[in-house]
Amino acid sequence: MPGILKCFLVYAGHHLLELEIKNSWLSVDGLLLMPKLTTLTLEFITLDDENLEKVNQCFPYLQVLNLIGVEGLKEPKIHLEHLKHCHWTVSNGPRSVTIVAPKLVQLNLLCVKPNGPRSVTIVAPKLVQLNLRCVKPKMLVIDTPFLSYLHLTLQGARSFKVQEFHNLDTLHLESPDLGNLLCSFQFGRTANNLVLGAKNRTELLGQITFCFEMLFVEFPNVKAITVAPQVWAAFQWNFSVGDLELEVRTYPKGLKEITAYLMMLNVDVTLKFISHIVNICTSLCDMALFIPRGLRSNDASDFITKCTAQCSKVRLRWGTWKEGTKDAWISDGV
């Protein structure tokens, strides 16, 4: 730790309420208890506290913790009784990441490196909002029974241990293995809002053994669905080949809204698929359909006209999308 910073923390640290350290090397040798500190931000530093034991000891009353690009961690474990908000961008390759926080209500845990942690454990009985991004952990444990919002970005995992979410309202899933991910988790039957995929990504998914109708087996109470381009393309492909016309007879009774980002790989099949969705979703009243911005204007107008004629019983809203740009509305329905 630089001498000036060390002296400052030793003599003034006892009275600090907030502390932010950036672009530094930080030694915890001689670090004293800071009982009044409630907000700590460490950004792009090297920390010689590989398991975060000293952080837990010296900052026991932290309520807000931001760890961004902190190096030197091996098996870090956050165990803070008063922590309420945490943002952690894991940029190096620790073997495991553990968070135990009984009062935590909001967590952003972003493991951005391909060689991310092999094990991720989150135990937070009062957690309400979770944004979790992992590459491919071998073990993922999520014990958050009161979670209401979950945004999960995951390439895959070998072992899951997830408690059922009895209060889950909004679920956003991004994964190239989306079908297996949906089947592997017990997300709970309370979800009202479902978002599948990332609308700013256009690469096609691999074969997804999950058809549109199967969503309502896993999420029978869903009221609004947003489908990203690559997921829509996978659902549409399965509809066109008919391989996944399984014994699915549980059609949605409460689905009111669908927002879909279309790929337009086959216009005729797209029209048939949209018509099929409208026919099986008897309570559906609003569809927002975004077509690719690169589609020729004449083709777009023809498609909109045909789709409007086939789906007259629902309110259709039209827009355009393009990767890396904001959506634009063409019409907002009638």
C-alpha positions in Angstrom: 0.0 0.0 0.0 1.4 3.4 -0.9 2.7 5.2 2.3 0.4 8.2 2.0 -2.7 6.1 1.6 -1.7 3.8 4.4 -1.1 6.7 6.8 -4.5 8.2 5.8 -6.4 5.0 6.5 -4.6 4.4 9.8 -5.3 7.9 11.2 -8.6 8.9 9.4 -10.1 5.5 8.6 -11.9 5.2 12.0 -14.2 8.1 11.0 -14.7 7.4 7.3 -18.2 6.8 5.9 -17.3 6.2 2.3 -14.0 5.1 0.7 -13.1 4.8 -3.0 -9.7 3.5 -4.2 -8.7 3.2 -7.9 -5.7 2.2 -9.9 -3.5 1.1 -6.9 -1.8 -1.8 -5.2 -3.4 -2.3 -1.8 -1.9 -4.2 1.1 -4.1 -5.2 4.0 -1.2 -5.5 6.3 -1.8 -3.3 9.3 -5.3 -2.4 8.1 -7.5 -1.4 11.1 -11.1 -1.8 11.8 -13.3 0.9 10.2 -16.6 0.6 12.1 -18.3 3.6 10.4 -17.5 2.8 6.8 -20.7 1.9 4.9 -19.6 2.3 1.3 -16.5 0.9 -0.3 -15.4 1.0 -3.9 -12.2 -0.8 -5.1 -11.6 -0.3 -8.8 -8.7 -1.7 -10.9 -6.5 -2.5 -7.9 -4.3 -5.4 -6.8 -5.3 -6.6 -3.4 -3.2 -9.0 -1.3 -6.3 -10.4 0.4 -6.9 -13.4 -1.8 -9.9 -14.6 0.1 -11.2 -11.2 1.2 -10.9 -12.2 4.9 -9.4 -8.9 5.9 -12.1 -7.0 4.0 -14.8 -8.8 6.0 -13.0 -8.2 9.3 -12.1 -4.5 8.8 -15.4 -3.3 7.2 -18.1 -5.2 9.1 -20.8 -2.5 8.7 -20.6 -2.1 4.9 -23.9 -1.6 3.2 -22.6 -0.9 -0.3 -19.7 -2.7 -1.9 -18.3 -2.2 -5.4 -15.5 -4.5 -6.6 -14.4 -3.7 -10.2 -11.5 -5.4 -11.7 -9.8 -6.4 -8.4 -6.8 -8.6 -9.0 -5.1 -11.0 -6.6 -8.2 -13.0 -5.6 -8.1 -16.8 -5.4 -11.2 -18.0 -3.5 -12.9 -14.8 -2.4 -15.8 -14.9 0.0 -17.9 -12.0 0.9 -19.5 -12.5 4.3 -21.0 -9.2 5.5 -23.9 -9.1 7.9 -25.1 -5.6 6.9 -24.4 -5.5 3.1 -27.4 -4.4 1.1 -26.1 -3.5 -2.4 -23.2 -5.2 -4.2 -21.6 -4.8 -7.6 -18.8 -7.2 -8.4 -17.1 -7.4 -11.8 -14.8 -10.5 -11.5 -12.0 -9.9 -14.1 -9.3 -12.3 -13.1 -9.7 -16.0 -12.6 -10.5 -17.0 -9.0 -11.3 -20.6 -8.4 -14.5 -19.8 -6.7 -16.7 -16.9 -5.7 -19.0 -17.0 -2.6 -21.4 -14.4 -1.3 -23.1 -14.8 2.1 -25.1 -11.7 3.0 -28.3 -12.0 5.1 -29.5 -8.4 4.3 -28.4 -8.2 0.7 -31.2 -6.9 -1.6 -29.5 -6.2 -4.9 -26.5 -8.0 -6.5 -24.7 -7.6 -9.8 -22.2 -10.4 -10.2 -20.4 -10.3 -13.6 -17.8 -12.9 -14.3 -16.5 -11.6 -17.6 -13.4 -13.7 -18.3 -13.5 -17.1 -20.2 -11.5 -18.6 -17.3 -14.1 -17.5 -14.8 -14.7 -19.1 -11.4 -15.5 -22.8 -11.4 -17.9 -22.4 -8.5 -20.3 -19.6 -7.7 -22.3 -19.6 -4.5 -24.9 -17.0 -3.5 -26.7 -17.2 -0.1 -28.8 -14.2 0.4 -32.2 -14.8 2.0 -33.5 -11.3 1.4 -32.1 -10.7 -2.1 -34.7 -9.2 -4.4 -32.8 -8.4 -7.6 -30.0 -10.5 -9.1 -28.0 -9.9 -12.3 -25.6 -12.8 -12.7 -23.3 -13.4 -15.6 -21.0 -16.4 -15.7 -19.2 -18.3 -18.5 -19.4 -21.9 -17.6 -19.1 -22.7 -13.9 -19.0 -26.3 -12.8 -21.1 -25.6 -9.8 -23.8 -22.9 -9.4 -25.6 -22.5 -6.1 -28.3 -19.8 -5.7 -30.2 -19.7 -2.4 -32.3 -16.6 -2.7 -35.9 -17.5 -1.8 -37.3 -14.0 -2.1 -35.9 -13.1 -5.4 -38.3 -11.2 -7.7 -36.0 -10.2 -10.6 -33.4 -12.5 -12.1 -31.2 -11.7 -15.2 -29.0 -14.7 -15.8 -26.4 -14.9 -18.6 -24.8 -18.3 -18.8 -23.1 -20.4 -21.4 -23.7 -23.6 -19.4 -23.0 -25.3 -16.1 -22.4 -28.9 -15.1 -24.2 -28.8 -11.8 -27.0 -26.6 -10.6 -28.4 -26.2 -7.1 -31.1 -23.5 -7.2 -33.9 -23.1 -4.7 -37.3 -22.6 -6.3 -38.2 -18.9 -6.5 -41.6 -18.5 -5.0 -41.7 -14.7 -5.6 -40.1 -14.5 -9.0 -41.8 -11.8 -11.1 -39.3 -11.1 -13.9 -36.9 -13.6 -15.5 -34.4 -12.7 -18.2 -32.3 -15.6 -19.6 -29.4 -15.4 -22.0 -27.6 -18.6 -23.0 -26.6 -20.5 -26.2 -28.0 -23.6 -24.4 -31.3 -22.0 -23.6 -33.5 -25.1 -23.9 -31.5 -27.1 -21.4 -31.2 -24.1 -19.1 -34.9 -23.7 -19.0 -35.4 -27.4 -18.2 -32.6 -27.5 -15.6 -33.8 -24.8 -13.3 -36.9 -24.6 -11.1 -37.6 -21.0 -11.7 -41.0 -21.1 -10.0 -44.5 -20.8 -11.4 -45.0 -17.2 -10.3 -43.1 -15.5 -13.1 -45.1 -12.8 -14.9 -42.5 -11.4 -17.2 -40.2 -13.5 -19.3 -37.3 -12.2 -21.5 -35.4 -14.7 -23.6 -32.1 -13.9 -25.2 -30.3 -10.6 -25.9 -31.8 -8.4 -28.6 -28.5 -6.8 -29.5 -27.1 -10.2 -30.6 -27.9 -11.8 -33.9 -25.8 -15.0 -34.1 -28.0 -18.0 -34.4 -28.3 -20.5 -31.6 -27.5 -24.1 -32.0 -30.4 -26.6 -32.2 -32.7 -25.8 -29.3 -34.9 -28.6 -28.2 -37.5 -26.4 -26.8 -40.6 -25.2 -28.7 -42.6 -22.0 -28.1 -45.5 -24.0 -26.5 -43.3 -25.6 -23.9 -42.7 -22.2 -22.3 -46.2 -22.5 -20.8 -45.4 -25.8 -19.2 -42.5 -24.1 -17.3 -44.2 -20.7 -16.9 -48.0 -21.3 -16.8 -48.7 -17.9 -15.2 -46.6 -15.7 -17.5 -48.3 -12.5 -18.7 -45.7 -10.9 -20.9 -42.9 -12.4 -23.1 -40.0 -10.7 -24.9 -38.2 -12.9 -27.5 -34.8 -11.8 -28.9 -33.9 -12.4 -32.6 -31.8 -15.6 -32.2 -34.4 -17.2 -29.9 -37.3 -16.3 -32.2 -35.4 -17.9 -35.1 -34.9 -21.1 -33.1 -38.6 -21.2 -32.1 -39.6 -20.5 -35.7 -37.3 -23.2 -37.1 -38.7 -25.8 -34.7 -42.2 -24.8 -35.8 -41.4 -25.1 -39.5 -39.8 -28.6 -39.3 -42.4 -29.8 -36.8 -39.9 -32.0 -34.9 -41.0 -30.5 -31.6 -44.8 -30.7 -32.0 -44.8 -32.7 -28.8 -47.7 -33.6 -26.5 -47.9 -30.0 -25.4 -51.5 -29.2 -24.6 -51.0 -26.6 -21.9 -51.7 -23.4 -23.8 -51.4 -20.1 -22.1 -54.5 -18.7 -20.5 -53.0 -15.5 -19.0 -50.5 -14.3 -21.7 -51.4 -10.7 -22.6 -48.3 -9.3 -24.3 -45.6 -10.5 -26.7 -42.6 -8.5 -27.9 -40.7 -10.2 -30.6 -37.6 -9.3 -32.6 -37.9 -11.0 -35.9 -35.1 -12.4 -38.1 -37.2 -12.7 -41.3 -35.2 -15.7 -42.6 -38.4 -16.9 -44.3 -41.2 -14.5 -44.6 -43.9 -17.1 -45.3 -42.9 -19.2 -42.3 -42.7 -16.1 -40.1 -46.3 -15.2 -41.1 -47.5 -18.7 -40.3 -45.7 -18.8 -37.0 -47.2 -15.5 -35.9 -50.6 -16.6 -36.9 -50.1 -19.9 -35.0 -49.1 -18.0 -31.8 -52.2 -15.7 -32.0 -54.4 -18.8 -32.4 -53.1 -20.7 -29.4 -52.8 -17.7 -27.1 -56.4 -16.9 -26.7 -56.0 -14.1 -24.1 -53.3 -12.4 -26.1 -54.2 -8.7 -26.8 -51.0 -6.9 -27.7 -48.0 -7.9 -30.0 -45.1 -5.6 -30.6 -43.2 -6.9 -33.6 -39.8 -5.5 -34.6 -38.5 -6.3 -38.1 -34.9 -5.9 -39.2 -34.0 -2.4 -40.2 -32.2 -3.6 -43.3 -35.4 -5.2 -44.8 -36.4 -3.4 -48.0 -39.3 -1.0 -47.5 -41.6 -2.7 -50.0 -41.0 -6.1 -48.4 -41.6 -4.6 -45.0 -44.9 -2.9 -46.0 -46.1 -6.1 -47.7 -45.3 -8.2 -44.6 -47.0 -5.7 -42.3 -50.2 -5.7 -44.4 -50.4 -9.5 -44.6 -49.7 -10.0 -40.9 -52.3 -7.3 -39.9 -54.9 -9.0 -42.0 -54.2 -12.5 -40.5 -54.1 -11.3 -36.9 -56.9 -8.8 -36.7 -58.0 -9.9 -33.2 -54.9 -8.6 -31.5 -53.4 -5.1 -31.4 -50.2 -5.1 -33.5 -47.5 -2.5 -33.0 -44.6 -2.3 -35.4 -41.0 -1.2 -35.1 -37.5 -1.8 -36.5 -34.4 -3.1 -34.8 -30.7 -3.1 -35.7 -27.8 -4.5 -33.7 -26.1 -1.8 -31.7 -28.8 0.8 -32.2 -32.0 1.8 -30.4 -35.3 0.4 -31.6 -37.5 2.6 -33.7 -41.3 2.6 -33.9 -43.2 2.5 -37.2 -46.6 2.4 -35.7 -48.0 2.1 -32.2 -51.2 0.1 -33.1 -54.7 1.3 -33.2 
